[in-house]
Amino acid sequence: MADNKIYQMQFAKIYPLLVAKAEKKGRTKMEVDIIIRWLTGYGQKELEEFLKTPVTYSAFFQNAPEMNENRHLIRGSVCGIKVEEIEEPLMQDIRYLDKLIDELAKGKALEKILRN
């Protein structure tokens, strides 16, 4: 696990990439934030604090207050790998976020993305 480069990347460096992907397709930063908060249980203030601190992507997910219990309903592929088949829990949670942002960028309604 520790040798995977994505785990060591700073959340503050990855977050703008997620926002840019969504905005490029006409979606908003606010929608990205809603998805991240839904998935991780962080509040908006906490999320904004992470953008000012050097927290790693792995720590961001590992310390999430409450990963959404419905995240296992997320299905589909990211980078050619089915998220439901990823065995390593941390990587699966990271790819769940990737998949949700992909769905947002493809125009899926936020209500359907959140799987409530």
Secondary structure, DSSP 8 states (H G I E B T S, - for coil): -TT-HHHHSBHHHHHHHHHHHHHHTT--HHHHHHHHHHHH---HHHHHHHTTS--BHHHHHHT-S---GGGGG--SEETTEEGGG--SHHHHHHHHHHHHHHHHHTT--HHHHTT-
